[in-house]
Amino acid sequence: MGVDASKYKEIIGELGDVKLVAVSKIKPVEDIKALYDLGQRDFGENYVQEMTDKQTHLPKDIRWHFIGHLQSNKVKYIAPFVFMIQGVDSYKLLAEINKQAAKNQRIIQCLLQVHIAAEETKFGFNEDELFAAIEQYKKDQLKNIKLSGLMGMASFTEDKNQVRKEFFYLRTIFSEMKSLLDQPDFSTLSMGMSGDYHIAIDEGSNMVRIGSLIFGERVYNK
């Protein structure tokens, strides 16, 4: 179906200062290029192999965001080019990103993923683990990552109040982390997707991850 250019422009218009990451997983290179030609530079992918394949065929100034669940042993494949890794859900993974970034003489931006949803299947730190990870990070002084903020996914539910509550909770933790770290770079709160980004922005999100509204629904091969 391709890119819905008018929907894209409408979303960009309403986002204002909020950063849009266009989620392009399962979408062809042609669609990404079409959106790139409209001015979009931040793209989100969920699968390592797919992202590494795509980046070889597309303009080098694209900022690739890895937004899926990332295994430590796969970091080395994306470390040469990834702009930001949004789903950092363990300290072990953070340390591995730092190691691989150093090998590539790069600094990679990272967001720590916080588990805010009711579903057990979603990944992320709980509050205690998050504070422990921050303390460890401060101690270890990882030089090749930039801790840029937090990311979270709300429950997949029709209950807007629950979604709002979860986003509010993440915003609260983000504020606490910000004062604890006292680093100007810790400034990104990535929450909100196609179905709930309006609520996320109301609750303080400054980065949203939108895919199907722009690219159309995904068709997964059975």
N, CA and C atoms as a LAMMPS dump frame, in Angstrom:
ITEM: TIMESTEP
0
ITEM: NUMBER OF ATOMS
666
ITEM: BOX BOUNDS ff ff ff
-5.0000000000000000e+02 5.0000000000000000e+02
-5.0000000000000000e+02 5.0000000000000000e+02
-5.0000000000000000e+02 5.0000000000000000e+02
ITEM: ATOMS id mol type element x y z
1 1 1 N 0.81 -1.211 0
2 1 2 C 0 0 0
3 1 3 C 0.85 1.269 0
4 2 1 N 2.082 1.159 0.514
5 2 2 C 2.983 2.312 0.453
6 2 3 C 2.709 3.348 1.535
7 3 1 N 3.447 4.437 1.432
8 3 2 C 3.388 5.489 2.455
9 3 3 C 2.188 6.406 2.241
10 4 1 N 1.513 6.737 3.334
11 4 2 C 0.413 7.701 3.274
12 4 3 C 0.998 9.093 3.556
13 5 1 N 1.362 9.776 2.468
14 5 2 C 2.074 11.063 2.594
15 5 3 C 1.239 12.107 3.331
16 6 1 N -0.054 12.142 3.053
17 6 2 C -0.883 13.179 3.687
18 6 3 C -1.024 12.908 5.188
19 7 1 N -1.129 11.622 5.555
20 7 2 C -1.211 11.263 6.982
21 7 3 C 0.093 11.612 7.677
22 8 1 N 1.208 11.357 6.996
23 8 2 C 2.527 11.676 7.557
24 8 3 C 2.627 13.173 7.839
25 9 1 N 2.233 13.974 6.853
26 9 2 C 2.328 15.435 7.025
27 9 3 C 1.403 15.927 8.143
28 10 1 N 0.247 15.287 8.234
29 10 2 C -0.712 15.651 9.293
30 10 3 C -0.109 15.345 10.679
31 11 1 N 0.508 14.166 10.809
32 11 2 C 1.121 13.778 12.094
33 11 3 C 2.272 14.717 12.449
34 12 1 N 3.134 14.99 11.465
35 12 2 C 4.272 15.896 11.693
36 12 3 C 3.758 17.266 12.161
37 13 1 N 2.671 17.715 11.538
38 13 2 C 2.069 19.005 11.896
39 13 3 C 1.59 19.043 13.333
40 14 1 N 1.009 17.935 13.802
41 14 2 C 0.465 17.95 15.167
42 14 3 C 1.511 17.634 16.231
43 15 1 N 2.63 17.028 15.839
44 15 2 C 3.648 16.658 16.82
45 15 3 C 4.442 17.852 17.347
46 16 1 N 4.619 18.868 16.522
47 16 2 C 5.401 20.031 16.968
48 16 3 C 6.83 19.642 17.291
49 17 1 N 7.224 19.848 18.565
50 17 2 C 8.604 19.551 18.979
51 17 3 C 8.828 18.085 19.327
52 18 1 N 7.774 17.29 19.315
53 18 2 C 7.916 15.874 19.663
54 18 3 C 8.554 15.136 18.489
55 19 1 N 9.6 14.363 18.768
56 19 2 C 10.343 13.648 17.719
57 19 3 C 9.57 12.419 17.252
58 20 1 N 9.465 12.262 15.947
59 20 2 C 8.809 11.083 15.371
60 20 3 C 9.844 10.058 14.929
61 21 1 N 9.719 8.836 15.459
62 21 2 C 10.465 7.703 14.924
63 21 3 C 9.472 6.889 14.099
64 22 1 N 9.701 6.825 12.791
65 22 2 C 8.806 6.079 11.901
66 22 3 C 9.179 4.598 11.963
67 23 1 N 8.245 3.775 12.45
68 23 2 C 8.528 2.349 12.642
69 23 3 C 8.333 1.616 11.316
70 24 1 N 9.467 1.162 10.77
71 24 2 C 9.459 0.634 9.402
72 24 3 C 9.666 -0.874 9.324
73 25 1 N 9.526 -1.566 10.478
74 25 2 C 9.742 -3.022 10.453
75 25 3 C 8.77 -3.699 9.482
76 26 1 N 9.273 -4.698 8.782
77 26 2 C 8.517 -5.487 7.795
78 26 3 C 8.152 -4.666 6.546
79 27 1 N 8.552 -3.403 6.519
80 27 2 C 8.228 -2.56 5.355
81 27 3 C 9.407 -2.509 4.392
82 28 1 N 9.12 -2.437 3.078
83 28 2 C 10.213 -2.478 2.107
84 28 3 C 11.037 -1.188 2.081
85 29 1 N 12.252 -1.335 1.573
86 29 2 C 13.182 -0.213 1.426
87 29 3 C 12.541 0.944 0.651
88 30 1 N 11.724 0.613 -0.35
89 30 2 C 11.081 1.651 -1.181
90 30 3 C 10.192 2.569 -0.344
91 31 1 N 9.485 1.972 0.616
92 31 2 C 8.601 2.776 1.485
93 31 3 C 9.418 3.696 2.383
94 32 1 N 10.522 3.168 2.892
95 32 2 C 11.386 3.985 3.755
96 32 3 C 11.958 5.15 2.948
97 33 1 N 12.38 4.842 1.728
98 33 2 C 12.952 5.884 0.86
99 33 3 C 11.898 6.95 0.541
100 34 1 N 10.663 6.522 0.323
101 34 2 C 9.574 7.477 0.027
102 34 3 C 9.369 8.426 1.205
103 35 1 N 9.447 7.897 2.41
104 35 2 C 9.276 8.732 3.606
105 35 3 C 10.511 9.617 3.819
106 36 1 N 11.663 9.062 3.531
107 36 2 C 12.915 9.838 3.596
108 36 3 C 12.824 11.052 2.663
109 37 1 N 12.278 10.823 1.481
110 37 2 C 12.146 11.913 0.498
111 37 3 C 11.174 13.002 0.962
112 38 1 N 10.303 12.644 1.925
113 38 2 C 9.391 13.638 2.505
114 38 3 C 10.045 14.374 3.679
115 39 1 N 11.279 13.966 4.007
116 39 2 C 12.019 14.668 5.064
117 39 3 C 12.245 13.88 6.347
118 40 1 N 11.692 12.662 6.433
119 40 2 C 11.847 11.867 7.656
120 40 3 C 13.272 11.286 7.746
121 41 1 N 13.887 11.373 8.928
122 41 2 C 15.249 10.854 9.089
123 41 3 C 15.366 9.783 10.174
124 42 1 N 14.421 9.726 11.106
125 42 2 C 14.499 8.737 12.194
126 42 3 C 13.58 7.553 11.905
127 43 1 N 14.179 6.371 11.824
128 43 2 C 13.412 5.16 11.518
129 43 3 C 13.679 4.093 12.572
130 44 1 N 12.625 3.368 12.968
131 44 2 C 12.734 2.338 13.997
132 44 3 C 12.554 0.945 13.427
133 45 1 N 13.422 0.039 13.831
134 45 2 C 13.358 -1.354 13.396
135 45 3 C 13.411 -2.278 14.603
136 46 1 N 12.813 -3.471 14.46
137 46 2 C 12.723 -4.428 15.562
138 46 3 C 13.628 -5.642 15.422
139 47 1 N 14.129 -5.867 14.214
140 47 2 C 14.884 -7.101 13.968
141 47 3 C 16.274 -6.765 13.426
142 48 1 N 17.292 -7.372 14.039
143 48 2 C 18.686 -7.041 13.725
144 48 3 C 19.016 -7.286 12.254
145 49 1 N 18.691 -8.484 11.769
146 49 2 C 19.03 -8.839 10.387
147 49 3 C 18.368 -7.889 9.389
148 50 1 N 17.098 -7.617 9.63
149 50 2 C 16.346 -6.737 8.729
150 50 3 C 16.927 -5.323 8.723
151 51 1 N 17.288 -4.848 9.89
152 51 2 C 17.834 -3.497 9.991
153 51 3 C 19.2 -3.393 9.316
154 52 1 N 20.051 -4.396 9.516
155 52 2 C 21.382 -4.342 8.891
156 52 3 C 21.266 -4.429 7.372
157 53 1 N 20.334 -5.236 6.893
158 53 2 C 20.119 -5.333 5.436
159 53 3 C 19.65 -3.995 4.864
160 54 1 N 18.67 -3.407 5.514
161 54 2 C 18.07 -2.169 4.993
162 54 3 C 19.063 -1.014 4.968
163 55 1 N 19.874 -0.906 6.019
164 55 2 C 20.738 0.276 6.111
165 55 3 C 21.785 0.299 4.993
166 56 1 N 22.111 -0.869 4.423
167 56 2 C 23.082 -0.892 3.322
168 56 3 C 22.489 -0.319 2.034
169 57 1 N 21.149 -0.321 1.939
170 57 2 C 20.474 0.128 0.709
171 57 3 C 19.924 1.544 0.791
172 58 1 N 20.113 2.195 1.94
173 58 2 C 19.451 3.487 2.148
174 58 3 C 20.453 4.586 2.486
175 59 1 N 20.04 5.861 2.377
176 59 2 C 20.962 6.977 2.624
177 59 3 C 21.642 6.892 3.99
178 60 1 N 22.882 7.314 4.031
179 60 2 C 23.703 7.166 5.231
180 60 3 C 23.325 8.137 6.347
181 61 1 N 22.543 9.175 6.035
182 61 2 C 22.185 10.115 7.111
183 61 3 C 20.899 9.728 7.841
184 62 1 N 20.378 8.53 7.547
185 62 2 C 19.233 8.036 8.327
186 62 3 C 19.71 7.715 9.739
187 63 1 N 18.885 8.106 10.718
188 63 2 C 19.174 7.774 12.122
189 63 3 C 18.363 6.526 12.48
190 64 1 N 19.052 5.415 12.597
191 64 2 C 18.381 4.137 12.881
192 64 3 C 18.197 3.946 14.381
193 65 1 N 16.959 3.653 14.757
194 65 2 C 16.627 3.373 16.161
195 65 3 C 16.272 1.89 16.261
196 66 1 N 16.966 1.173 17.122
197 66 2 C 16.559 -0.214 17.347
198 66 3 C 15.559 -0.212 18.49
199 67 1 N 14.335 -0.671 18.203
200 67 2 C 13.263 -0.538 19.202
201 67 3 C 12.73 -1.891 19.691
202 68 1 N 13.289 -2.983 19.171
203 68 2 C 12.829 -4.305 19.603
204 68 3 C 13.614 -4.819 20.796
205 69 1 N 13.355 -6.079 21.139
206 69 2 C 14.111 -6.733 22.211
207 69 3 C 15.447 -7.172 21.621
208 70 1 N 16.536 -6.67 22.194
209 70 2 C 17.866 -6.919 21.638
210 70 3 C 18.639 -7.89 22.521
211 71 1 N 19.152 -8.955 21.892
212 71 2 C 19.995 -9.905 22.63
213 71 3 C 21.437 -9.403 22.608
214 72 1 N 22.133 -9.609 23.704
215 72 2 C 23.511 -9.105 23.833
216 72 3 C 24.413 -9.581 22.694
217 73 1 N 24.228 -10.839 22.266
218 73 2 C 25.122 -11.383 21.229
219 73 3 C 24.847 -10.824 19.83
220 74 1 N 23.8 -10.001 19.709
221 74 2 C 23.485 -9.411 18.392
222 74 3 C 23.938 -7.949 18.284
223 75 1 N 24.377 -7.387 19.397
224 75 2 C 24.733 -5.953 19.42
225 75 3 C 25.806 -5.64 18.384
226 76 1 N 26.77 -6.546 18.233
227 76 2 C 27.914 -6.287 17.343
228 76 3 C 27.506 -6.029 15.894
229 77 1 N 26.345 -6.564 15.485
230 77 2 C 25.914 -6.397 14.09
231 77 3 C 25.378 -4.994 13.797
232 78 1 N 24.841 -4.348 14.817
233 78 2 C 24.274 -3.018 14.577
234 78 3 C 25.147 -1.885 15.123
235 79 1 N 26.128 -2.255 15.957
236 79 2 C 26.984 -1.231 16.586
237 79 3 C 27.684 -0.29 15.598
238 80 1 N 28.054 -0.752 14.387
239 80 2 C 28.747 0.154 13.467
240 80 3 C 27.893 1.335 12.979
241 81 1 N 26.563 1.219 13.056
242 81 2 C 25.741 2.276 12.443
243 81 3 C 24.538 2.74 13.257
244 82 1 N 24.096 1.975 14.257
245 82 2 C 22.844 2.33 14.929
246 82 3 C 22.993 3.681 15.648
247 83 1 N 21.947 4.493 15.59
248 83 2 C 21.96 5.812 16.225
249 83 3 C 21.533 5.702 17.689
250 84 1 N 20.452 4.977 17.916
251 84 2 C 19.923 4.846 19.273
252 84 3 C 19.346 3.449 19.475
253 85 1 N 19.618 2.875 20.649
254 85 2 C 19.003 1.597 21.028
255 85 3 C 17.999 1.899 22.133
256 86 1 N 16.725 1.684 21.811
257 86 2 C 15.668 2.142 22.728
258 86 3 C 15.232 1.105 23.752
259 87 1 N 15.498 -0.158 23.478
260 87 2 C 14.936 -1.177 24.371
261 87 3 C 15.952 -1.787 25.299
262 88 1 N 16.822 -0.978 25.924
263 88 2 C 17.843 -1.54 26.812
264 88 3 C 17.166 -1.983 28.109
265 89 1 N 17.092 -3.308 28.311
266 89 2 C 16.292 -3.82 29.425
267 89 3 C 17.113 -4.593 30.457
268 90 1 N 18.457 -4.484 30.369
269 90 2 C 19.306 -5.09 31.401
270 90 3 C 20.636 -4.352 31.43
271 91 1 N 21.296 -4.401 32.576
272 91 2 C 22.601 -3.735 32.662
273 91 3 C 23.627 -4.473 31.817
274 92 1 N 23.482 -5.798 31.745
275 92 2 C 24.381 -6.617 30.926
276 92 3 C 24.367 -6.127 29.468
277 93 1 N 23.161 -5.832 28.973
278 93 2 C 23.026 -5.347 27.588
279 93 3 C 23.68 -3.971 27.441
280 94 1 N 23.479 -3.109 28.426
281 94 2 C 24.071 -1.765 28.375
282 94 3 C 25.602 -1.857 28.295
283 95 1 N 26.177 -2.733 29.105
284 95 2 C 27.636 -2.905 29.121
285 95 3 C 28.137 -3.453 27.789
286 96 1 N 27.366 -4.357 27.191
287 96 2 C 27.751 -4.928 25.89
288 96 3 C 27.687 -3.865 24.783
289 97 1 N 26.679 -3.016 24.84
290 97 2 C 26.575 -1.927 23.849
291 97 3 C 27.795 -1.013 23.976
292 98 1 N 28.166 -0.717 25.207
293 98 2 C 29.344 0.123 25.445
294 98 3 C 30.602 -0.518 24.844
295 99 1 N 30.745 -1.828 25.055
296 99 2 C 31.916 -2.564 24.554
297 99 3 C 31.98 -2.541 23.028
298 100 1 N 30.831 -2.816 22.402
299 100 2 C 30.806 -2.862 20.932
300 100 3 C 30.934 -1.462 20.319
301 101 1 N 30.393 -0.463 20.997
302 101 2 C 30.532 0.924 20.525
303 101 3 C 32.005 1.333 20.559
304 102 1 N 32.711 0.929 21.627
305 102 2 C 34.144 1.245 21.751
306 102 3 C 34.931 0.611 20.612
307 103 1 N 34.598 -0.635 20.282
308 103 2 C 35.28 -1.327 19.182
309 103 3 C 35.115 -0.582 17.867
310 104 1 N 33.962 0.069 17.725
311 104 2 C 33.666 0.805 16.488
312 104 3 C 33.991 2.295 16.6
313 105 1 N 34.623 2.656 17.722
314 105 2 C 34.976 4.058 17.995
315 105 3 C 33.76 4.979 17.831
316 106 1 N 32.684 4.552 18.451
317 106 2 C 31.441 5.317 18.375
318 106 3 C 30.867 5.516 19.771
319 107 1 N 29.941 6.466 19.856
320 107 2 C 29.131 6.621 21.066
321 107 3 C 27.689 6.365 20.635
322 108 1 N 27.051 5.404 21.283
323 108 2 C 25.684 5.024 20.903
324 108 3 C 24.712 5.527 21.967
325 109 1 N 23.671 6.183 21.509
326 109 2 C 22.637 6.642 22.443
327 109 3 C 21.766 5.465 22.887
328 110 1 N 21.418 5.459 24.166
329 110 2 C 20.606 4.369 24.709
330 110 3 C 19.46 4.921 25.553
331 111 1 N 18.324 4.235 25.451
332 111 2 C 17.2 4.498 26.348
333 111 3 C 16.979 3.243 27.181
334 112 1 N 16.779 3.407 28.47
335 112 2 C 16.469 2.266 29.324
336 112 3 C 14.973 1.998 29.251
337 113 1 N 14.626 0.744 29.006
338 113 2 C 13.21 0.383 28.885
339 113 3 C 12.633 0.01 30.241
340 114 1 N 11.547 0.674 30.581
341 114 2 C 10.885 0.427 31.871
342 114 3 C 9.608 -0.358 31.621
343 115 1 N 9.401 -1.385 32.422
344 115 2 C 8.185 -2.202 32.29
345 115 3 C 7.038 -1.497 32.996
346 116 1 N 6.118 -0.944 32.201
347 116 2 C 5.001 -0.206 32.817
348 116 3 C 3.65 -0.859 32.524
349 117 1 N 3.635 -1.866 31.644
350 117 2 C 2.366 -2.455 31.192
351 117 3 C 1.91 -3.578 32.114
352 118 1 N 0.629 -3.914 31.98
353 118 2 C 0.074 -5.021 32.758
354 118 3 C 0.565 -6.368 32.21
355 119 1 N 0.848 -6.432 30.9
356 119 2 C 1.253 -7.712 30.306
357 119 3 C 2.645 -8.125 30.766
358 120 1 N 2.76 -9.385 31.138
359 120 2 C 4.052 -9.924 31.565
360 120 3 C 5.001 -10.089 30.378
361 121 1 N 4.44 -10.166 29.181
362 121 2 C 5.256 -10.466 27.999
363 121 3 C 6.155 -9.304 27.587
364 122 1 N 5.856 -8.111 28.067
365 122 2 C 6.685 -6.96 27.686
366 122 3 C 7.971 -6.932 28.535
367 123 1 N 9.015 -6.411 27.935
368 123 2 C 10.322 -6.388 28.596
369 123 3 C 10.522 -5.07 29.344
370 124 1 N 11.589 -5.032 30.153
371 124 2 C 11.952 -3.772 30.783
372 124 3 C 12.316 -3.915 32.253
373 125 1 N 12.999 -2.88 32.755
374 125 2 C 13.359 -2.815 34.173
375 125 3 C 12.12 -2.514 35.003
376 126 1 N 12.073 -3.04 36.229
377 126 2 C 11.111 -2.47 37.166
378 126 3 C 11.824 -1.314 37.869
379 127 1 N 11.121 -0.631 38.747
380 127 2 C 11.666 0.602 39.324
381 127 3 C 12.966 0.36 40.11
382 128 1 N 12.97 -0.692 40.936
383 128 2 C 14.166 -0.992 41.745
384 128 3 C 15.362 -1.332 40.861
385 129 1 N 15.11 -2.162 39.851
386 129 2 C 16.187 -2.564 38.925
387 129 3 C 16.74 -1.352 38.182
388 130 1 N 15.85 -0.443 37.857
389 130 2 C 16.253 0.757 37.121
390 130 3 C 17.205 1.613 37.96
391 131 1 N 16.839 1.843 39.21
392 131 2 C 17.695 2.649 40.08
393 131 3 C 19.045 1.96 40.299
394 132 1 N 19.02 0.627 40.424
395 132 2 C 20.266 -0.136 40.596
396 132 3 C 21.148 0.001 39.351
397 133 1 N 20.528 -0.075 38.183
398 133 2 C 21.27 0.044 36.915
399 133 3 C 21.908 1.425 36.78
400 134 1 N 21.165 2.441 37.186
401 134 2 C 21.684 3.82 37.121
402 134 3 C 22.895 3.983 38.047
403 135 1 N 22.786 3.415 39.242
404 135 2 C 23.908 3.498 40.193
405 135 3 C 25.141 2.784 39.631
406 136 1 N 24.915 1.616 39.023
407 136 2 C 26.014 0.847 38.434
408 136 3 C 26.646 1.619 37.27
409 137 1 N 25.793 2.227 36.488
410 137 2 C 26.256 3.025 35.338
411 137 3 C 27.143 4.185 35.807
412 138 1 N 26.711 4.844 36.872
413 138 2 C 27.492 5.972 37.398
414 138 3 C 28.857 5.492 37.907
415 139 1 N 28.854 4.301 38.502
416 139 2 C 30.093 3.732 39.038
417 139 3 C 31.06 3.329 37.915
418 140 1 N 30.507 2.671 36.888
419 140 2 C 31.347 2.11 35.816
420 140 3 C 31.81 3.15 34.799
421 141 1 N 31.108 4.266 34.738
422 141 2 C 31.462 5.325 33.773
423 141 3 C 31.653 4.784 32.351
424 142 1 N 30.592 4.239 31.81
425 142 2 C 30.643 3.702 30.448
426 142 3 C 30.809 4.862 29.458
427 143 1 N 31.935 4.89 28.804
428 143 2 C 32.303 6.059 27.986
429 143 3 C 31.717 6.059 26.573
430 144 1 N 31.292 4.877 26.105
431 144 2 C 30.873 4.795 24.694
432 144 3 C 29.369 4.672 24.506
433 145 1 N 28.655 4.935 25.576
434 145 2 C 27.205 5.083 25.417
435 145 3 C 26.812 6.448 25.974
436 146 1 N 25.723 6.935 25.453
437 146 2 C 25.137 8.154 26.004
438 146 3 C 23.755 7.756 26.52
439 147 1 N 23.59 7.827 27.82
440 147 2 C 22.292 7.484 28.407
441 147 3 C 21.35 8.661 28.173
442 148 1 N 20.433 8.477 27.227
443 148 2 C 19.638 9.611 26.738
444 148 3 C 18.254 9.724 27.349
445 149 1 N 17.79 8.665 28.058
446 149 2 C 16.454 8.756 28.637
447 149 3 C 15.815 7.402 28.844
448 150 1 N 14.485 7.403 28.872
449 150 2 C 13.713 6.193 29.134
450 150 3 C 12.717 5.917 28.015
451 151 1 N 12.342 4.65 27.905
452 151 2 C 11.326 4.232 26.934
453 151 3 C 10.368 3.273 27.626
454 152 1 N 9.107 3.32 27.221
455 152 2 C 8.15 2.372 27.783
456 152 3 C 6.983 2.148 26.849
457 153 1 N 6.338 0.983 27.021
458 153 2 C 5.15 0.634 26.231
459 153 3 C 3.984 0.388 27.169
460 154 1 N 2.893 1.058 26.906
461 154 2 C 1.699 0.886 27.741
462 154 3 C 1.007 -0.43 27.413
463 155 1 N 0.1 -0.827 28.273
464 155 2 C -0.69 -2.038 28.034
465 155 3 C -1.489 -1.906 26.745
466 156 1 N -1.68 -3.035 26.092
467 156 2 C -2.494 -3.063 24.879
468 156 3 C -3.945 -3.244 25.322
469 157 1 N -4.621 -2.129 25.512
470 157 2 C -5.977 -2.179 26.07
471 157 3 C -6.807 -1.015 25.537
472 158 1 N -8.112 -1.195 25.573
473 158 2 C -9.025 -0.106 25.184
474 158 3 C -9.207 0.899 26.326
475 159 1 N -8.744 0.525 27.519
476 159 2 C -8.937 1.361 28.705
477 159 3 C -7.942 2.534 28.693
478 160 1 N -8.409 3.657 28.214
479 160 2 C -7.542 4.844 28.064
480 160 3 C -7.004 5.34 29.408
481 161 1 N -7.809 5.161 30.458
482 161 2 C -7.359 5.603 31.782
483 161 3 C -6.157 4.81 32.268
484 162 1 N -6.179 3.499 31.971
485 162 2 C -5.047 2.661 32.369
486 162 3 C -3.783 3.088 31.614
487 163 1 N -3.934 3.316 30.306
488 163 2 C -2.81 3.751 29.473
489 163 3 C -2.244 5.071 30.013
490 164 1 N -3.15 5.988 30.321
491 164 2 C -2.727 7.296 30.843
492 164 3 C -1.968 7.14 32.165
493 165 1 N -2.485 6.269 33.024
494 165 2 C -1.848 6.014 34.321
495 165 3 C -0.424 5.478 34.143
496 166 1 N -0.278 4.562 33.198
497 166 2 C 1.039 3.949 32.956
498 166 3 C 2.03 4.977 32.406
499 167 1 N 1.561 5.812 31.481
500 167 2 C 2.436 6.863 30.943
501 167 3 C 2.794 7.898 32.023
502 168 1 N 1.829 8.223 32.862
503 168 2 C 2.082 9.174 33.96
504 168 3 C 3.15 8.619 34.906
505 169 1 N 3.034 7.319 35.182
506 169 2 C 4.007 6.643 36.061
507 169 3 C 5.417 6.729 35.463
508 170 1 N 5.52 6.482 34.158
509 170 2 C 6.835 6.531 33.512
510 170 3 C 7.404 7.951 33.526
511 171 1 N 6.536 8.924 33.318
512 171 2 C 6.963 10.331 33.368
513 171 3 C 7.525 10.677 34.755
514 172 1 N 6.868 10.151 35.79
515 172 2 C 7.313 10.398 37.166
516 172 3 C 8.707 9.813 37.4
517 173 1 N 8.9 8.57 36.942
518 173 2 C 10.211 7.921 37.095
519 173 3 C 11.27 8.687 36.312
520 174 1 N 10.891 9.12 35.107
521 174 2 C 11.815 9.886 34.251
522 174 3 C 12.312 11.139 34.985
523 175 1 N 11.391 11.843 35.622
524 175 2 C 11.759 13.053 36.374
525 175 3 C 12.71 12.728 37.525
526 176 1 N 12.443 11.616 38.218
527 176 2 C 13.317 11.203 39.329
528 176 3 C 14.719 10.866 38.823
529 177 1 N 14.764 10.112 37.706
530 177 2 C 16.049 9.715 37.112
531 177 3 C 16.856 10.941 36.689
532 178 1 N 16.141 11.887 36.115
533 178 2 C 16.77 13.113 35.606
534 178 3 C 17.509 13.839 36.729
535 179 1 N 16.849 13.959 37.862
536 179 2 C 17.496 14.669 38.974
537 179 3 C 18.609 13.819 39.59
538 180 1 N 18.434 12.5 39.57
539 180 2 C 19.447 11.593 40.119
540 180 3 C 20.732 11.626 39.282
541 181 1 N 20.568 11.648 37.958
542 181 2 C 21.72 11.602 37.052
543 181 3 C 22.365 12.962 36.852
544 182 1 N 21.517 13.979 36.816
545 182 2 C 21.996 15.344 36.598
546 182 3 C 22.895 15.451 35.361
547 183 1 N 22.399 14.871 34.246
548 183 2 C 23.107 14.971 32.963
549 183 3 C 22.164 15.606 31.948
550 184 1 N 22.586 16.684 31.295
551 184 2 C 21.704 17.346 30.335
552 184 3 C 21.28 16.431 29.178
553 185 1 N 22.13 15.433 28.869
554 185 2 C 21.806 14.513 27.76
555 185 3 C 20.637 13.59 28.086
556 186 1 N 20.349 13.416 29.375
557 186 2 C 19.248 12.526 29.768
558 186 3 C 17.942 13.301 29.604
559 187 1 N 17.417 13.299 28.379
560 187 2 C 16.318 14.223 28.074
561 187 3 C 15.196 13.612 27.226
562 188 1 N 15.336 12.33 26.853
563 188 2 C 14.35 11.712 25.956
564 188 3 C 13.403 10.807 26.724
565 189 1 N 12.103 11.051 26.541
566 189 2 C 11.084 10.166 27.095
567 189 3 C 10.297 9.611 25.908
568 190 1 N 10.635 8.376 25.533
569 190 2 C 10.043 7.755 24.352
570 190 3 C 8.859 6.894 24.768
571 191 1 N 7.669 7.422 24.543
572 191 2 C 6.464 6.625 24.81
573 191 3 C 5.348 7.089 23.888
574 192 1 N 4.534 6.129 23.475
575 192 2 C 3.448 6.424 22.544
576 192 3 C 3.679 5.804 21.179
577 193 1 N 2.657 5.069 20.706
578 193 2 C 2.7 4.449 19.384
579 193 3 C 1.423 4.845 18.629
580 194 1 N 1.197 4.194 17.489
581 194 2 C 0.074 4.607 16.633
582 194 3 C -1.246 4.742 17.389
583 195 1 N -1.523 3.802 18.31
584 195 2 C -2.822 3.795 18.976
585 195 3 C -2.953 4.693 20.189
586 196 1 N -1.813 5.138 20.751
587 196 2 C -1.916 5.862 22.026
588 196 3 C -1.001 7.085 22.122
589 197 1 N -0.475 7.543 20.989
590 197 2 C 0.526 8.621 21.077
591 197 3 C -0.054 9.955 21.559
592 198 1 N -1.34 10.197 21.322
593 198 2 C -1.932 11.449 21.817
594 198 3 C -1.902 11.492 23.349
595 199 1 N -2.239 10.356 23.967
596 199 2 C -2.226 10.286 25.434
597 199 3 C -0.786 10.434 25.931
598 200 1 N 0.148 9.766 25.238
599 200 2 C 1.564 9.809 25.641
600 200 3 C 2.082 11.247 25.641
601 201 1 N 1.735 11.989 24.602
602 201 2 C 2.199 13.388 24.504
603 201 3 C 1.578 14.224 25.623
604 202 1 N 0.299 13.991 25.892
605 202 2 C -0.363 14.661 27.035
606 202 3 C 0.408 14.425 28.326
607 203 1 N 0.98 13.226 28.443
608 203 2 C 1.654 12.843 29.689
609 203 3 C 3.154 13.133 29.665
610 204 1 N 3.611 13.857 28.645
611 204 2 C 4.999 14.332 28.68
612 204 3 C 5.978 13.671 27.73
613 205 1 N 5.497 12.783 26.867
614 205 2 C 6.404 12.148 25.896
615 205 3 C 7.001 13.191 24.957
616 206 1 N 8.296 13.032 24.626
617 206 2 C 8.882 13.91 23.605
618 206 3 C 9.453 13.119 22.426
619 207 1 N 9.119 11.813 22.396
620 207 2 C 9.461 10.974 21.24
621 207 3 C 8.388 9.893 21.093
622 208 1 N 7.821 9.778 19.894
623 208 2 C 6.798 8.754 19.662
624 208 3 C 7.255 7.816 18.542
625 209 1 N 6.756 6.576 18.601
626 209 2 C 7.134 5.558 17.628
627 209 3 C 5.878 5.159 16.856
628 210 1 N 5.764 5.652 15.641
629 210 2 C 4.536 5.441 14.869
630 210 3 C 4.848 4.704 13.572
631 211 1 N 4.117 3.616 13.315
632 211 2 C 4.348 2.825 12.112
633 211 3 C 3.134 2.696 11.228
634 212 1 N 2.124 1.957 11.719
635 212 2 C 0.999 1.585 10.856
636 212 3 C 0.194 2.783 10.345
637 213 1 N 0.121 3.869 11.105
638 213 2 C -0.619 5.055 10.628
639 213 3 C 0.023 5.649 9.377
640 214 1 N 1.341 5.488 9.265
641 214 2 C 2.067 6.079 8.133
642 214 3 C 2.272 5.067 7.014
643 215 1 N 2.672 3.84 7.407
644 215 2 C 3.016 2.825 6.411
645 215 3 C 1.86 1.888 6.066
646 216 1 N 0.763 1.989 6.816
647 216 2 C -0.314 1.024 6.639
648 216 3 C -0.07 -0.192 7.533
649 217 1 N -1.098 -1.016 7.661
650 217 2 C -0.987 -2.199 8.534
651 217 3 C 0.096 -3.129 8.013
652 218 1 N 0.758 -3.826 8.942
653 218 2 C 1.775 -4.797 8.546
654 218 3 C 1.17 -6.13 8.202
655 219 1 N 1.67 -6.722 7.143
656 219 2 C 1.227 -8.067 6.791
657 219 3 C 2.411 -8.988 7.049
658 220 1 N 2.26 -9.857 8.04
659 220 2 C 3.342 -10.795 8.37
660 220 3 C 3.164 -12.053 7.542
661 221 1 N 4.256 -12.542 6.969
662 221 2 C 4.18 -13.799 6.2
663 221 3 C 3.92 -14.946 7.132
664 222 1 N 2.921 -15.711 6.784
665 222 2 C 2.588 -16.889 7.618
666 222 3 C 3.544 -18.025 7.293
